[in-house]
Amino acid sequence: MTEGQLPKAWNDLIEKLNYMPAVVKAIEKIHDTSWSATLGKHDYYEMVYIKKGTATFVIDGIDVQVVPNSVVIIKPQKSHKFIVSTENCELIVLHFQLKGKKDSGGSHASLNDFMDYIEDESTGAYLYLKLNKKNDIVYVMNRILRERLKFQVWGDFLSCLLIMELFVLLSRALKQEWEQSAKNRNLKLHELLNIAKEYIDNNYAKELTLSQVAKYIYLSDSYFAHSFKDKFGISPKCYILKIRVLEAKSLLANTDLRIADVARSVGFSSQQRFNDIFRKYTQMTPLRYRQKKKQERMNME
């Protein structure tokens, strides 16, 4: 393998990703209460792991208390400062950027999901996670730090692989925490499901999948599908189809659009698929439904 050449397996993975994480800096710090930082912001993400001690981040005016074995990820251009609370506070700090790639049609890999999630403004100015001391995330952060200090051959490539691994681990931890939070706070789950339902109502005409909707509220596909059916009495897949059929009925009854155009406008890429689903929900073909509605109007005149 020549220098600069990646293994085929990694090339295949990279081609499926919409973003690539890149470490800008990795450092280890020890501060005491005499140290202070001025309020500032920067163009990269800052990920801080607290090894020892306690401190407070002030992020966009919000006080975030950090304790040993916790991780904070501060988003770009979010003002923040760090205030040490105990005599010694030991940190590992990673600065990283997300290198955008041309859209390759979308991938549902957890790495893409996590990157989309942390870039979403609706998730706030920062992310916070509480970890166990021997968590794999901590192990990988320490390895990244060591590799950045060695300056060895292939060090940059290994750092790239490690931060990809780190983000997959973060994605899993965040998703697990979010789902556990939703389970513990039933009201929050209901709010998320209402958001998902509204998202379907506003996007049914697109090529919408269960995974896309679950990802929008950051739940796993299976947990989202089960919870949605419990709340609304219908599976999310069936709800998407039901909304599409209802809109199609309105278009067939009130416009002269060709049936193929009606199918496309409500989110079906195939007219045959549209015909099959429409017949299943209405017990008639789209053409027969249009004729029936036309006849009803004539009888009323």
TIVEX-979713 format. One record per residue (C-alpha): residue number from 1; residue in one letter; x, y, z. Coordinates in Angstrom, 1 decimal, padded with zeros to 4 digits, always signed. Each point is the difference from the previous one (the first is absolute). Layout:
N
{NUM, 'A', {X, Y, Z}} ...
This chain:
301
{1, 'M', {+000.0, +000.0, +000.0}} {2, 'T', {+001.6, +003.3, -001.1}} {3, 'E', {+000.1, +003.1, +002.1}} {4, 'G', {-003.3, +001.9, +000.0}} {5, 'Q', {-001.9, -003.1, -001.3}} {6, 'L', {-002.9, -001.2, +002.2}} {7, 'P', {-001.1, -003.6, +000.4}} {8, 'K', {-003.0, -000.8, -002.3}} {9, 'A', {-002.3, -000.7, +003.0}} {10, 'W', {+000.7, +003.5, +001.4}} {11, 'N', {-000.4, +001.6, -003.5}} {12, 'D', {-003.4, -001.7, -000.2}} {13, 'L', {-001.0, +001.3, +003.5}} {14, 'I', {+001.2, +003.6, -000.7}} {15, 'E', {-002.0, +000.1, -003.3}} {16, 'K', {-003.1, -000.7, +002.0}} {17, 'L', {+000.5, +002.8, +002.4}} {18, 'N', {-001.4, +003.5, -000.5}} {19, 'Y', {+002.6, +001.4, +002.4}} {20, 'M', {+003.5, -000.8, +001.1}} {21, 'P', {+001.2, +001.0, +003.5}} {22, 'A', {+003.5, +001.6, +000.2}} {23, 'V', {+001.9, +000.7, +003.2}} {24, 'V', {+001.4, +003.5, +000.1}} {25, 'K', {+001.7, -000.3, +003.4}} {26, 'A', {+000.2, -002.5, +002.9}} {27, 'I', {+001.4, +001.2, +003.4}} {28, 'E', {+000.0, -001.0, +003.6}} {29, 'K', {-000.4, +002.8, +002.6}} {30, 'I', {+000.2, +000.4, +003.8}} {31, 'H', {-001.5, +003.2, +001.5}} {32, 'D', {-000.6, +001.3, +003.5}} {33, 'T', {-002.3, +002.7, +001.3}} {34, 'S', {+002.6, +002.7, -000.7}} {35, 'W', {-000.5, -000.6, -003.7}} {36, 'S', {-002.7, +001.7, -001.9}} {37, 'A', {-001.1, +000.2, -003.7}} {38, 'T', {-001.6, +003.0, -001.7}} {39, 'L', {-003.2, -000.4, -001.9}} {40, 'G', {+000.7, -001.1, -003.6}} {41, 'K', {-001.2, -002.0, -003.0}} {42, 'H', {+001.7, -001.8, -002.9}} {43, 'D', {-000.8, -001.7, -003.3}} {44, 'Y', {+000.5, -003.6, +001.1}} {45, 'Y', {-001.7, -002.4, +002.4}} {46, 'E', {+001.6, -000.3, +003.4}} {47, 'M', {-000.4, -003.3, +001.9}} {48, 'V', {+001.1, +000.0, +003.6}} {49, 'Y', {+000.3, -003.1, +002.2}} {50, 'I', {+000.4, +000.7, +003.8}} {51, 'K', {+002.4, -002.5, +001.5}} {52, 'K', {+000.2, +001.5, +003.5}} {53, 'G', {-001.6, +002.9, +001.9}} {54, 'T', {-003.1, +002.1, -000.7}} {55, 'A', {-000.6, +003.1, -002.0}} {56, 'T', {-002.6, +002.1, -001.7}} {57, 'F', {-000.3, +000.8, -003.7}} {58, 'V', {-002.0, +003.1, -000.8}} {59, 'I', {-001.3, -000.8, -003.5}} {60, 'D', {-002.2, +002.6, -001.8}} {61, 'G', {-000.9, +001.4, +003.5}} {62, 'I', {-000.9, -003.5, +001.4}} {63, 'D', {+001.9, -001.4, +003.0}} {64, 'V', {+001.0, -003.6, -000.6}} {65, 'Q', {+001.4, -001.8, +003.1}} {66, 'V', {+002.6, -002.6, -001.0}} {67, 'V', {+001.3, -002.8, +002.2}} {68, 'P', {+002.5, -002.8, -000.3}} {69, 'N', {-000.7, -002.3, -003.0}} {70, 'S', {-002.3, +002.4, -001.7}} {71, 'V', {+000.3, +001.2, -003.6}} {72, 'V', {-001.1, +003.3, -001.5}} {73, 'I', {+000.0, +000.8, -003.7}} {74, 'I', {-000.3, +003.7, -000.8}} {75, 'K', {-001.1, +000.9, -003.5}} {76, 'P', {+001.7, +002.5, -002.2}} {77, 'Q', {-000.6, +003.7, +000.5}} {78, 'K', {-001.6, -000.5, +003.4}} {79, 'S', {+001.5, +002.4, +002.6}} {80, 'H', {+001.4, -001.8, +003.1}} {81, 'K', {+002.4, +000.2, +002.9}} {82, 'F', {+001.3, -002.5, +002.5}} {83, 'I', {+000.0, +000.6, +003.8}} {84, 'V', {+001.9, -002.5, +002.2}} {85, 'S', {-001.8, -000.9, +003.3}} {86, 'T', {+002.5, -002.3, +001.7}} {87, 'E', {+003.7, +000.2, +000.8}} {88, 'N', {+001.1, -002.0, -003.1}} {89, 'C', {-002.0, -000.8, -003.1}} {90, 'E', {+001.4, -002.4, -002.6}} {91, 'L', {-001.4, +000.1, -003.5}} {92, 'I', {+000.5, -001.6, -003.4}} {93, 'V', {-001.0, +002.5, -002.8}} {94, 'L', {-000.6, -000.9, -003.6}} {95, 'H', {-000.6, +002.7, -002.6}} {96, 'F', {-001.6, -001.4, -003.2}} {97, 'Q', {-001.8, +001.0, -003.2}} {98, 'L', {-002.5, -001.8, -002.2}} {99, 'K', {+001.3, -000.1, -003.6}} {100, 'G', {-003.1, +000.1, -002.2}} {101, 'K', {-000.2, -002.4, -002.9}} {102, 'K', {-002.2, +000.0, -003.0}} {103, 'D', {-003.4, -001.7, +000.7}} {104, 'S', {+000.2, -003.6, -001.2}} {105, 'G', {-003.6, -000.8, +000.4}} {106, 'G', {-000.1, -000.2, +003.7}} {107, 'S', {+001.2, -002.6, +002.5}} {108, 'H', {-001.6, -001.1, +003.2}} {109, 'A', {+003.3, -001.0, +001.7}} {110, 'S', {+000.2, +001.1, +003.6}} {111, 'L', {+002.9, +002.3, -000.8}} {112, 'N', {-002.0, +002.0, -002.5}} {113, 'D', {-002.9, +000.1, +002.4}} {114, 'F', {+002.1, +001.3, +002.8}} {115, 'M', {+001.7, +002.7, -002.2}} {116, 'D', {-003.4, +001.1, -001.3}} {117, 'Y', {-001.3, +000.1, +003.6}} {118, 'I', {+002.8, +002.1, +001.4}} {119, 'E', {-000.2, +002.5, -002.9}} {120, 'D', {-003.8, +000.5, +000.6}} {121, 'E', {-000.6, +003.4, +001.6}} {122, 'S', {-003.1, -001.4, +001.8}} {123, 'T', {+002.2, -002.1, +002.2}} {124, 'G', {+001.5, +003.1, +001.6}} {125, 'A', {+003.5, +001.4, +000.4}} {126, 'Y', {+001.6, -003.0, +001.6}} {127, 'L', {-000.4, -003.8, +000.8}} {128, 'Y', {+000.7, -001.5, +003.4}} {129, 'L', {+000.6, -003.7, +000.9}} {130, 'K', {+000.8, -001.6, +003.3}} {131, 'L', {+002.3, -003.1, -000.4}} {132, 'N', {+001.4, -002.8, +002.0}} {133, 'K', {+003.8, +000.3, +000.8}} {134, 'K', {+000.8, -003.0, -002.2}} {135, 'N', {-002.2, +001.0, -002.9}} {136, 'D', {+001.2, -000.7, -003.5}} {137, 'I', {-000.4, +003.7, -000.9}} {138, 'V', {+002.6, +000.9, +002.7}} {139, 'Y', {+002.4, -002.7, -001.3}} {140, 'V', {-000.3, +001.2, -003.6}} {141, 'M', {+000.5, +003.7, +001.0}} {142, 'N', {+003.2, -000.9, +001.9}} {143, 'R', {+001.2, -001.9, -003.1}} {144, 'I', {-000.7, +003.0, -002.3}} {145, 'L', {+002.0, +002.2, +002.5}} {146, 'R', {+003.0, -002.4, -000.1}} {147, 'E', {+000.0, -000.3, -003.8}} {148, 'R', {-000.1, +003.8, -000.4}} {149, 'L', {+003.1, +000.3, +002.2}} {150, 'K', {+002.0, -002.7, -001.7}} {151, 'F', {+000.2, +001.4, -003.5}} {152, 'Q', {+000.7, -003.4, -001.5}} {153, 'V', {-000.5, -001.4, -003.5}} {154, 'W', {-003.7, -000.6, -000.7}} {155, 'G', {-000.8, +001.9, +003.2}} {156, 'D', {-002.5, +002.3, -001.8}} {157, 'F', {-001.7, -003.0, -001.6}} {158, 'L', {-000.3, -001.8, +003.3}} {159, 'S', {-001.3, +003.2, +001.7}} {160, 'C', {-002.7, +000.1, -002.7}} {161, 'L', {-001.1, -003.6, +000.6}} {162, 'L', {+000.0, +000.6, +003.8}} {163, 'I', {-002.2, +003.1, -000.2}} {164, 'M', {-002.4, -001.8, -002.3}} {165, 'E', {-000.1, -002.8, +002.7}} {166, 'L', {-000.5, +002.7, +002.6}} {167, 'F', {-002.9, +001.5, -001.8}} {168, 'V', {-001.7, -003.4, -000.4}} {169, 'L', {+000.4, -000.6, +003.7}} {170, 'L', {-001.4, +003.5, +000.8}} {171, 'S', {-003.0, -000.7, -002.3}} {172, 'R', {-000.8, -003.2, +001.8}} {173, 'A', {+000.4, +001.6, +003.4}} {174, 'L', {-002.1, +003.0, -000.9}} {175, 'K', {-002.8, -002.1, -001.5}} {176, 'Q', {-000.1, -002.3, +003.0}} {177, 'E', {-000.1, +003.0, +002.4}} {178, 'W', {-002.8, +001.6, -002.1}} {179, 'E', {-002.1, -003.1, -000.1}} {180, 'Q', {+000.5, -000.6, +003.7}} {181, 'S', {-001.0, +003.6, +000.7}} {182, 'A', {-003.1, -000.5, -002.2}} {183, 'K', {-001.0, -003.1, +001.9}} {184, 'N', {+000.5, +001.6, +003.4}} {185, 'R', {-001.9, +003.2, -001.0}} {186, 'N', {-003.2, -001.2, -001.8}} {187, 'L', {-001.1, +003.6, -000.6}} {188, 'K', {+003.2, +000.7, -002.0}} {189, 'L', {-000.6, -003.1, -002.1}} {190, 'H', {-003.5, +001.2, -000.8}} {191, 'E', {+001.5, +003.3, -001.1}} {192, 'L', {+002.5, -001.7, -002.2}} {193, 'L', {-002.7, -002.2, -001.6}} {194, 'N', {-002.1, +003.1, -000.7}} {195, 'I', {+003.0, +001.6, -001.6}} {196, 'A', {+000.5, -003.1, -002.2}} {197, 'K', {-003.7, +000.0, -001.0}} {198, 'E', {+000.2, +003.6, -001.0}} {199, 'Y', {+003.2, -000.7, -001.9}} {200, 'I', {-001.8, -002.7, -002.0}} {201, 'D', {-002.9, +002.3, -000.6}} {202, 'N', {+002.4, +002.6, -001.5}} {203, 'N', {+002.2, -002.3, -002.0}} {204, 'Y', {-002.2, -002.9, -001.2}} {205, 'A', {+000.5, +001.1, -003.6}} {206, 'K', {+003.7, -000.7, +000.2}} {207, 'E', {+001.7, -003.4, -000.1}} {208, 'L', {-000.6, -000.5, +003.7}} {209, 'T', {+001.0, -003.1, +001.9}} {210, 'L', {-000.5, -001.2, +003.6}} {211, 'S', {+003.8, +000.4, +000.6}} {212, 'Q', {-000.1, +003.6, -001.1}} {213, 'V', {-002.8, +000.9, +002.4}} {214, 'A', {+001.6, -002.0, +002.9}} {215, 'K', {+003.2, +001.8, -000.7}} {216, 'Y', {-001.7, +003.4, +000.1}} {217, 'I', {-000.9, -000.5, +003.7}} {218, 'Y', {+003.1, -002.1, +000.7}} {219, 'L', {-001.6, -003.3, +000.9}} {220, 'S', {+000.8, -003.4, -001.3}} {221, 'D', {-002.3, -001.4, -002.8}} {222, 'S', {-001.4, -002.7, +002.1}} {223, 'Y', {-000.7, +002.1, +003.1}} {224, 'F', {-001.5, +002.8, -002.0}} {225, 'A', {-002.3, -002.4, -002.0}} {226, 'H', {-001.2, -001.7, +003.2}} {227, 'S', {-000.6, +003.3, +001.9}} {228, 'F', {-001.7, +001.7, -003.0}} {229, 'K', {-002.5, -002.9, -000.3}} {230, 'D', {-000.7, +000.0, +003.7}} {231, 'K', {-000.8, +003.7, -000.1}} {232, 'F', {-001.9, +000.3, -003.2}} {233, 'G', {-001.4, -003.5, -000.6}} {234, 'I', {+001.7, -000.3, -003.4}} {235, 'S', {+003.6, -000.8, -001.1}} {236, 'P', {+002.1, +002.9, -001.4}} {237, 'K', {+000.2, -001.8, -003.3}} {238, 'C', {-003.7, -000.3, -000.3}} {239, 'Y', {-000.5, +003.6, +001.2}} {240, 'I', {+002.2, +001.2, -002.8}} {241, 'L', {-002.0, -002.0, -002.6}} {242, 'K', {-003.3, +001.2, +001.5}} {243, 'I', {+001.0, +003.6, -000.3}} {244, 'R', {+001.1, -000.5, -003.5}} {245, 'V', {-003.2, -001.7, -001.0}} {246, 'L', {-002.1, +002.8, +001.6}} {247, 'E', {+001.8, +002.7, -001.9}} {248, 'A', {-000.2, -002.1, -003.2}} {249, 'K', {-003.8, -000.3, +000.4}} {250, 'S', {-000.2, +003.8, +000.2}} {251, 'L', {+002.1, +000.5, -003.1}} {252, 'L', {-001.9, -002.6, -002.0}} {253, 'A', {-003.4, +001.6, +001.0}} {254, 'N', {+001.0, +003.6, -000.4}} {255, 'T', {+002.6, +000.2, -002.8}} {256, 'D', {+000.6, -001.3, -003.5}} {257, 'L', {+003.5, -001.2, +000.7}} {258, 'R', {+001.0, -003.2, -001.7}} {259, 'I', {+000.0, -002.9, +002.4}} {260, 'A', {+003.8, -000.5, -000.4}} {261, 'D', {+000.4, +003.7, +001.0}} {262, 'V', {-002.3, -000.5, +003.0}} {263, 'A', {+002.1, -003.0, +001.1}} {264, 'R', {+003.3, +002.0, -000.2}} {265, 'S', {-001.5, +003.0, +001.8}} {266, 'V', {-000.9, -002.1, +003.0}} {267, 'G', {+003.3, -001.8, +000.3}} {268, 'F', {-000.3, -003.2, -002.1}} {269, 'S', {+002.8, -000.6, -002.5}} {270, 'S', {-002.0, -002.7, -001.8}} {271, 'Q', {-003.5, +000.4, -001.4}} {272, 'Q', {-000.5, -003.8, +000.4}} {273, 'R', {+000.9, +000.2, +003.7}} {274, 'F', {-002.4, +003.0, +000.4}} {275, 'N', {-002.8, -002.0, -001.7}} {276, 'D', {+000.5, -003.0, +002.3}} {277, 'I', {+000.1, +002.1, +003.2}} {278, 'F', {-003.0, +002.2, -001.1}} {279, 'R', {-002.1, -003.1, -000.8}} {280, 'K', {+001.0, -001.5, +003.4}} {281, 'Y', {-001.3, +003.0, +001.9}} {282, 'T', {-003.0, +000.9, -002.1}} {283, 'Q', {-001.0, -003.3, -001.7}} {284, 'M', {+000.1, +001.7, -003.4}} {285, 'T', {+002.6, +001.2, -002.5}} {286, 'P', {+001.0, +003.7, -000.2}} {287, 'L', {-001.8, +000.2, -003.4}} {288, 'R', {-003.2, -001.5, +001.4}} {289, 'Y', {+000.1, +002.3, +003.0}} {290, 'R', {+000.4, +003.1, -002.3}} {291, 'Q', {-002.9, -001.2, -002.1}} {292, 'K', {-002.2, -000.6, +003.1}} {293, 'K', {+000.7, +003.5, +001.3}} {294, 'K', {-000.7, +001.5, -003.4}} {295, 'Q', {-003.3, -001.8, -000.2}} {296, 'E', {-001.0, +001.1, +003.5}} {297, 'R', {+000.6, +003.7, -001.0}} {298, 'M', {-002.1, -000.4, -003.1}} {299, 'N', {-002.9, -001.5, +002.0}} {300, 'M', {+000.1, +003.0, +002.4}} {301, 'E', {-000.3, +002.5, -002.9}} 
